[in-house]
Amino acid sequence: MTPLQQLAETILDRKSADPDTSWTAKLLSKGPEKCAEKFGEEAVEAIIEAVKGDRDKLTSEAADALYHLLVMCAARDVSLADIEAELARRHGTSGLAEKAARDT
């Protein structure tokens, strides 16, 4: 199991945890909108570090963004397996062709 799969599993487990004892449960208890807001904040922080060029800080912020992405998706019952299935469906398709197909 990859670290990302382990993280997704932990997030799923925390959906039923006490918000007073789990940061993930606390985020999820605030609803999908708050989870989305927090993901947006973390994504912006990752972008800032990418622009600055600090590799270590970008790595840390990217990890935070991935965590918050998975929490946001869990809040809407979208699993890592769902995301992986979509990526598998797209595999082997040119990014340009895939985008063109979405635009029609």
Stockholm file with secondary structure:
# STOCKHOLM 1.0

chainA/1-104         MTPLQQLAETILDRKSADPDTSWTAKLLSKGPEKCAEKFGEEAVEAIIEAVKGDRDKLTSEAADALYHLLVMCAARDVSLADIEAELARRHGTSGLAEKAARDT
#=GR chainA/1-104 SS CCHHHHHHHHHHHHTTSCTTTCHHHHHHHTCHHHHHHHHHHHHHHHHHHHHHTCHHHHHHHHHHHHHHHHHHHHHTTCCHHHHHHHHHHHTTSCHHHHHHHHTC
#=GC SS_cons         CCHHHHHHHHHHHHTTSCTTTCHHHHHHHTCHHHHHHHHHHHHHHHHHHHHHTCHHHHHHHHHHHHHHHHHHHHHTTCCHHHHHHHHHHHTTSCHHHHHHHHTC
//
